[in-house]
Amino acid sequence: MRKTNAMILGWCFVALFILAVPVSAQPEPARPNVLLICIDDLRPELGSYGKDYIQSPHIDQLAARGRQFNRHYVQAPTCGASRYALLTGLYGPVGNKALSDRADRLNSGADVPPTMPAWFRQHGYTTVSVGKISHFPGGRMGNGWNQDDRPELPQSWDRHLMPAGDWETPVGAMHGLAHGEVRKKPGAMHVYQSAEGDDSIYPDGLITEEAIRQFDELAADSGKPFFLAVGFIRPHLPFGAPARYMQPYVGVELPPIPHPAKPKGVSTWHGSGEFNRYFLWDRDPNVDADFADEVRRHYAACVTYVDAQVGRLIERLEASGAAENTIVVLWGDHGWHLGEHAVWGKHTLYEESLRSPLIVVSHQMQQQGVATDAVVETIDIFPTLSDLVGLANPEFADGRSLRAMLEDPAAVGHEAVSYHHPGRTLRTDTHRLVLHNSGAVELYDHTTPEAETRNLAEEQPALAQALAERLDAKLPKRSPAK
């Protein structure tokens, strides 16, 4: 009996010792890595978004493994301001100098909140960017966009790289065509091109190769998590891609362009100036249906080309064994009109300019492969990634975490705000309101076939006023440039 009591007492001491071991003595699980993929001028022209004539198998596979946001809206229909929103989580300026002006404020000693990569870097991540993440590919300013002493995002990156290859400078690569052709005079450069050769004859092939080198280096350092951002240029103008990506679209019949007429009355329509700067063979896609289809086919070829680059990245990620602990985000910086409202370009406050792809792949999510129709905004990405990896919430950001939609694709979203030089817009679940700086108002009902072709502002003034008040609550009346 005494022996039994002694044994019981001994086990009690062992149990108390185990319970007394502090939790901190247990090894903490490694924080997830982040792979952020940014694609320029990418509208939701993808197979996973219901465009069955588009070949985008690699992005489609990402959507099948993650959460596709069918109604993601950017803050601005232009590169610099949209990327400002992504990288800061803030509503901000309207123009392409948004990030460079922020850099000037920071360098002058102003109190400026950290960017998303700076936030991750402050919390122990190695941060690397390759290609176009901020407005300038490589994240440097100055002539050629390659001055080391003028970073566009000070204090944000451990390394920020842009392999220019035969294009020599980031600005040359940004607007380059095959085999090192640089845009010297836009009117002398073809608006589209399809050249024979491998992926590296256009700049995105070099971006992929450098991104893979950086990934291999980051994955080899098991002591630190990484935040790797990779930015592709295509399908930005000019529309150039290797010929093998154009081949699937040669002669293919495309669906008709929805709402192709130039709008009447007040709108944010423009004359497609960026597109019309290029050599167009004296053809106008608004009156020449065959030319319009050729432009659309070359845009599609660029999408398939950049999809292949995404596939190469994801293949390397999966082969490395790091995929299980890496969150992948694929984001388009804004949409692009392909003839809708007689526009060929971005820079409007229409749906086509403001809606872009967003796909998040995380092993924390439920119901993988089920898309969500929740309305969300680009500024939500920063707090979402902080939430998913277990960092403190960046309370200075205007966005909110999308964890609810990742856990339940039926979760309700929130209204989205966008802005450009003409004014501001609010996108609800059913309507779009546009308030012009001039005082003009547009109101569209997306539950009707007319969508953004029938302005209901005069017919439904009470609804327009109610939505205007909600827009003012999210983004008070001011110049978004401030």
Buried (B, 14 or more C-beta within 10 A) or exposed (E): EEEEEEEEEEEEEEEEEEEEEEEEEEEEEEBBBBBBBBBBBBBBBBBBBEBEBBBBBBBBBBBBBBBBBBBBBBBBBBBBBBBBBBBBBBBBBBBBBBBBBBBBEBEEEEEBBBBBBBBBBBBEBBBBBBBBBBBBBBBBBEEBBBEEEBBBBBBBBBBBBBBBBBBBBBBBBBBBBBBBBBBEEBEEBBBBBBBEEEBBBBBBBBBBBBBBBBBEBBBEEEEEBBBBBBBBBBBBBBBBBBBBBBEBBEEEEBEEBBBBEEBEEBBBBBEBEBBBBBBBEEEEBBEBEEBBBBBBBBBBBBBBBBBBBBBBBBEBBEEBEBBEBBBBBBBBBBBBBBBBBBBBBBBBBBBBBBBBBBBBBBBEBEEBBBBBBBBBBBBBBBBBBBBBBEBEEBEEBBBBBBBBBBEBBEEEBBBBBBBBBBBBBBBBBEBBBBBBEEEBBBBBBBEEEEBBBBBBBEEBEEBBBEBBEBBBEBBEEEEBBE
